[in-house]
Amino acid sequence: MHMQFSEDSQHTYFFSQPHQPFFVLAFINSIVAMFIFALSYQDTIHIAVSPTSFHAYGFTYLLFTPAFFGFLFTTFPRFASTSVIEKPIYMRVFSFYYIGSTLFLLGSIFSPFLSAIGMIILFIGHILGYLILKNIYKATTMKDKYDIFWIGLAMGVGLVAHFFFIVGQLFLPSMIGFSTEISTYLYLFFLAFSVAQRMVPFFSHCMVEKNTKLLKQVFLLLIVHIFIEGLQSNASFFIDILIAYLIGKELLRWKLPFPNPNPLLIVLHISLFWIPVAFILSGITNLISWITNVSFLALDIHAITLGFIFTILIGFGTRVTLGHSDNQMSADKVTTFLLAWTQVVVILRILTSFSAVFGLNFMILFDITATAWCIMFMAWALHFFAVLIQGKKLL
């Protein structure tokens, strides 16, 4: 009887805050999806969709999207000064993500039909999650809706990109590339940046006046980037350089205390500095590809998704996990190692692209990078899942 009570209390704790089940699901998905992708990319196993399509969909909608929802369901009501999201509401969305993820991953190996059903269930979950955020936006009585407007818009664009991907996967393959461009820049990057430009200066005690034109300017430039890429691959290099200049100039204006002795802050700062670096890399490599037809193995997309989005995901995810479990908001040795390891993953992926360009055996670096990715998420899981599931105290 006592054991039953203990299990029930743990079960209740695990689902007591929205970030807990969503983070656990996102991290498990990231490991499984990378494992399947690595094996399929090497032709070790055959999967129902192309390896690159599986890779794009798996990480956009099985890792980043549930992680975003976990974070936003926890913080968006605070941004909007509204009441917290009730458990039955966020658990309904989680159920769609849990079932959809399972069916998509199993279906990718065993059945294209099962995979398609999984995508549709995930899409329904995405719709429900978006509507929750939209209702919070409509319910707020705040006069300043600047940040929550752009965050909500980015999630809405993500929903459109998700729809395009499913249409592409089931009926019109040419839509997949278009969907990936939209989801990378106008959804994943723009949503993460919309949150970061609000939260990182606040965490860093940088009380600079808000640039109310920044998000609109970046959003419009990203639309131009996607439009140009739709007309001619790799021709958006000058827009990439412009975005790098615009955001780089803004980061300098913030005067972030970098380098910083606090690992939880320094990883957020590093993620932001990756934005201008990633867009400069994107501009240079796209220009070279445009002139010479040399392929950089999607270096532009990986520089921004790993350098900025993945790094800040780990940074914010760690902060939320610690802060909402009554743990001290400080990094122990394991946490500090994990935050540093994010940069090992980023650098390895960039080197993988360059090794392919210079005619080296990039598959060796590919394997090392995939392994480094799995180590990152498995080590984070070993350290923090007990915090998320049971409320463990680390220090």
C-alpha positions in Angstrom: 0.0 0.0 0.0 2.8 2.3 0.9 4.6 1.5 -2.4 1.4 2.3 -4.3 1.2 5.7 -2.6 4.8 6.4 -3.4 4.4 5.6 -7.0 1.3 7.7 -7.3 3.0 10.7 -5.7 5.9 10.4 -8.1 3.6 10.1 -11.0 1.7 13.2 -9.9 4.9 15.2 -9.5 6.2 14.2 -12.9 3.1 15.8 -14.6 2.7 18.7 -12.1 4.4 21.2 -14.4 4.2 21.3 -18.2 7.9 21.4 -18.8 8.5 18.1 -17.0 6.9 15.5 -19.4 7.6 17.6 -22.5 11.3 17.9 -21.8 11.6 14.2 -21.0 9.8 13.3 -24.2 11.9 15.7 -26.3 15.2 14.4 -25.0 14.2 10.7 -25.5 13.0 11.6 -29.0 16.3 13.3 -29.8 18.3 10.2 -28.9 16.1 7.7 -30.7 15.8 10.0 -33.8 19.5 10.5 -34.1 20.1 6.7 -33.7 17.7 5.9 -36.5 19.0 8.7 -38.7 22.6 7.7 -38.3 21.9 4.0 -39.1 19.7 5.0 -42.1 22.2 7.5 -43.5 24.8 4.7 -43.6 22.3 2.3 -45.2 22.5 0.0 -42.2 18.7 0.1 -41.9 16.1 1.1 -44.4 13.4 3.6 -43.3 10.1 4.6 -44.7 11.1 8.2 -45.5 14.4 9.5 -46.9 17.0 9.9 -44.2 17.3 13.7 -44.7 13.5 14.1 -44.5 13.4 12.0 -41.4 16.2 14.1 -39.9 14.5 17.4 -40.7 11.1 16.3 -39.4 12.4 14.4 -36.4 14.4 17.2 -34.9 12.0 20.0 -35.8 8.8 18.4 -34.5 9.9 15.6 -32.1 12.7 17.4 -30.3 12.5 21.2 -30.6 8.7 21.6 -30.8 7.8 19.6 -27.6 10.7 21.3 -25.9 9.4 24.7 -26.9 5.9 23.8 -25.7 7.3 22.6 -22.4 9.1 25.9 -22.0 6.3 28.1 -23.2 3.5 26.4 -21.3 5.5 27.2 -18.2 6.7 30.8 -19.1 4.2 32.2 -21.6 1.4 32.8 -18.9 4.1 34.7 -16.9 5.0 36.8 -19.9 1.3 37.6 -20.4 0.5 38.0 -16.7 -2.3 35.4 -16.9 -3.1 32.4 -14.8 -1.1 29.2 -15.2 -2.2 26.5 -17.7 -4.2 23.8 -16.0 -2.9 20.3 -16.0 -5.7 18.6 -18.1 -5.1 21.2 -20.8 -1.3 20.7 -21.3 -1.6 17.0 -20.7 -4.0 16.7 -23.6 -1.3 18.2 -25.9 1.4 16.0 -24.3 -0.7 12.9 -25.1 -0.8 13.8 -28.8 3.0 14.3 -28.8 3.7 11.1 -26.9 1.5 9.0 -29.2 2.4 10.8 -32.4 6.2 10.5 -31.6 5.9 6.8 -30.9 4.0 6.1 -34.1 6.3 8.2 -36.3 9.5 6.6 -34.9 8.2 3.1 -35.1 6.5 3.7 -38.5 9.7 5.1 -40.0 11.2 1.6 -39.5 8.3 -0.7 -40.0 5.4 1.1 -41.9 5.1 4.3 -44.0 1.3 4.3 -43.1 2.1 4.3 -39.3 4.6 7.0 -39.9 2.0 9.2 -41.7 -0.5 8.6 -38.9 2.1 9.7 -36.4 2.8 12.9 -38.3 -1.0 13.7 -38.4 -1.3 13.1 -34.6 1.7 15.3 -34.0 0.2 18.0 -36.2 -3.1 17.9 -34.2 -1.0 18.3 -31.0 0.8 21.2 -32.6 -2.6 22.9 -33.4 -3.8 22.4 -29.8 -0.6 23.8 -28.4 -0.7 26.8 -30.6 -4.4 27.5 -29.7 -3.5 27.4 -26.0 -0.8 30.1 -26.6 -3.2 32.1 -28.8 -5.9 32.1 -26.1 -3.4 33.3 -23.5 -2.5 36.1 -25.9 -6.1 37.1 -26.3 -6.8 36.9 -22.6 -4.0 39.1 -21.4 -4.8 42.7 -20.3 -1.2 43.8 -20.7 -0.6 46.9 -22.9 2.8 45.7 -24.0 2.3 42.6 -26.1 5.4 43.0 -28.2 7.3 39.9 -27.1 4.3 37.5 -26.8 3.0 38.7 -30.2 6.2 37.6 -32.0 6.5 34.4 -30.0 2.9 33.5 -30.9 3.5 34.4 -34.5 6.6 32.2 -34.8 4.6 29.2 -33.3 1.9 29.9 -35.9 4.4 29.9 -38.7 5.7 26.6 -37.3 2.3 25.2 -37.6 2.1 26.2 -41.3 5.6 24.7 -42.0 4.4 21.5 -40.3 1.4 21.3 -42.6 3.6 21.9 -45.7 6.0 19.1 -44.6 3.2 16.6 -44.2 1.8 17.6 -47.6 5.3 17.2 -49.1 5.8 13.9 -47.4 2.5 12.4 -48.5 1.8 14.1 -51.9 4.3 16.7 -53.1 8.0 16.0 -52.3 9.0 19.4 -53.6 7.3 21.0 -50.6 9.7 19.4 -48.1 12.6 21.8 -48.9 10.3 24.8 -48.7 8.9 23.6 -45.4 12.4 23.1 -44.0 13.5 26.6 -44.9 10.4 28.1 -43.2 10.7 25.9 -40.1 14.4 26.6 -39.7 14.3 30.4 -40.0 10.8 31.7 -39.4 9.9 29.1 -36.8 12.8 27.5 -34.8 15.3 30.4 -35.1 12.8 33.2 -34.9 10.9 31.7 -31.9 14.1 31.0 -30.0 15.4 34.5 -30.8 12.1 36.2 -29.8 12.4 34.5 -26.3 16.1 35.1 -26.0 16.0 38.9 -26.8 13.6 39.2 -23.9 15.1 36.8 -21.3 18.9 36.9 -21.8 19.4 40.6 -21.1 17.0 40.2 -18.1 19.0 37.3 -16.7 22.2 39.1 -17.3 21.0 42.3 -15.6 21.5 44.3 -18.7 18.9 47.0 -18.5 19.1 48.4 -22.0 16.2 50.1 -23.7 14.3 47.6 -25.9 14.8 47.9 -29.6 11.1 47.6 -30.7 12.1 47.5 -34.4 14.4 44.5 -34.1 12.1 41.5 -34.4 10.1 43.1 -37.2 13.3 43.8 -39.2 14.7 40.3 -38.6 11.3 38.7 -39.5 11.1 40.6 -42.8 14.8 39.8 -43.7 14.1 36.1 -43.0 11.1 36.2 -45.4 13.3 37.7 -48.1 15.9 35.0 -47.4 13.3 32.2 -47.9 11.9 33.9 -51.0 15.3 34.2 -52.6 16.2 30.6 -51.7 12.9 29.5 -53.4 14.0 31.2 -56.6 17.7 30.2 -56.6 19.4 28.0 -54.1 22.3 29.6 -52.2 21.5 33.1 -53.6 20.5 34.5 -50.2 24.1 35.1 -49.1 23.9 38.9 -48.9 20.7 38.7 -46.8 22.5 36.4 -44.4 25.4 38.9 -44.0 22.8 41.7 -43.4 21.1 39.6 -40.7 24.5 38.9 -39.1 25.3 42.6 -39.0 21.9 43.6 -37.7 21.9 41.1 -34.8 25.6 41.4 -34.1 25.2 45.2 -33.7 22.3 44.6 -31.3 24.2 42.1 -29.2 27.1 44.6 -28.8 24.5 47.3 -27.7 23.3 45.0 -24.9 26.9 44.9 -23.4 26.4 41.3 -22.1 28.8 40.5 -19.2 30.9 38.1 -21.3 32.9 36.1 -20.4 30.9 35.3 -17.4 31.8 33.2 -14.3 28.3 31.7 -14.2 28.0 28.7 -16.6 24.2 29.0 -16.8 24.6 32.5 -18.2 27.7 32.0 -20.3 26.0 29.2 -22.4 23.1 31.7 -23.1 25.6 34.3 -24.2 27.5 31.9 -26.4 24.3 30.8 -28.0 23.5 34.4 -29.0 27.0 35.1 -30.3 26.6 32.0 -32.6 23.8 33.9 -34.4 26.1 36.4 -36.3 28.8 33.8 -36.7 26.3 31.3 -38.1 24.8 33.8 -40.6 28.3 35.0 -41.7 29.2 31.3 -42.2 26.0 30.9 -44.1 26.6 33.9 -46.3 30.2 32.8 -47.2 29.4 29.1 -47.8 26.2 30.0 -49.8 28.2 32.4 -52.0 30.9 29.7 -52.6 28.1 27.1 -53.4 26.3 29.6 -55.7 29.5 30.2 -57.7 31.1 26.7 -57.7 28.2 24.3 -56.9 30.2 22.9 -54.0 28.0 21.3 -51.3 28.6 22.2 -47.7 26.1 19.6 -46.4 23.5 22.1 -45.2 26.2 23.9 -43.1 24.0 27.1 -43.0 21.1 25.3 -41.4 23.2 23.4 -39.0 25.2 26.4 -37.9 22.1 28.2 -36.8 20.1 25.2 -35.4 23.0 23.8 -33.4 25.1 26.9 -32.7 22.1 29.0 -31.5 18.9 27.0 -31.1 20.3 23.7 -29.7 22.7 25.6 -27.4 20.0 27.9 -26.0 17.6 25.0 -25.7 20.0 23.3 -23.3 20.7 26.5 -21.5 17.1 27.5 -21.0 16.0 23.9 -20.4 18.6 23.5 -17.6 17.6 26.8 -16.0 13.9 25.9 -16.1 14.6 22.4 -14.7 16.6 23.7 -11.8 14.4 26.8 -11.1 11.1 24.9 -11.0 12.3 22.1 -8.8 13.5 24.2 -5.9 17.1 23.4 -6.8 19.8 26.1 -6.5 20.1 28.2 -9.7 23.8 27.2 -10.1 25.7 24.7 -12.2 27.5 21.8 -10.5 30.4 20.1 -12.2 28.3 17.8 -14.3 26.0 20.6 -15.5 29.0 22.7 -16.4 30.5 19.8 -18.4 27.1 19.3 -20.2 26.9 23.0 -21.1 30.4 23.0 -22.4 29.8 19.7 -24.3 27.1 21.5 -26.4 29.9 23.4 -28.1 31.8 20.2 -28.9 28.6 19.0 -30.8 28.4 22.3 -32.7 32.1 22.4 -33.7 32.1 18.7 -34.8 29.1 19.2 -37.0 30.7 22.3 -38.7 33.9 20.3 -39.2 31.8 17.4 -40.8 30.7 19.9 -43.5 34.2 21.1 -44.2 35.6 17.6 -44.3 33.1 16.8 -47.1 34.1 19.9 -49.0 37.8 19.0 -48.9 37.2 15.5 -50.1 37.9 13.8 -46.7 36.0 10.8 -45.4 33.3 12.8 -43.7 31.5 9.7 -42.6 34.0 9.2 -39.8 33.3 12.7 -38.5 29.6 12.2 -39.1 29.7 9.1 -36.8 31.7 11.0 -34.2 29.2 13.9 -34.3 26.2 11.7 -34.0 27.8 9.9 -31.0 28.6 13.3 -29.4 25.0 14.3 -29.8 23.7 11.1 -28.2 26.2 11.4 -25.3 25.0 15.0 -24.8 21.3 14.0 -24.4 21.9 10.8 -22.5 24.2 12.5 -20.0 21.7 15.3 -19.6 19.0 12.7 -19.1 21.0 10.8 -16.5 21.7 14.0 -14.6 18.3 15.8 -14.8 15.5 13.2 -15.5 15.4 12.4 -11.7 14.9 16.1 -11.1 12.1 16.3 -13.7 10.4 13.0 -12.7 10.9 12.9 -8.9 12.0 16.4 -7.9 15.4 15.3 -6.9 17.7 17.9 -5.2 21.1 18.0 -6.8 23.0 20.1 -4.2 
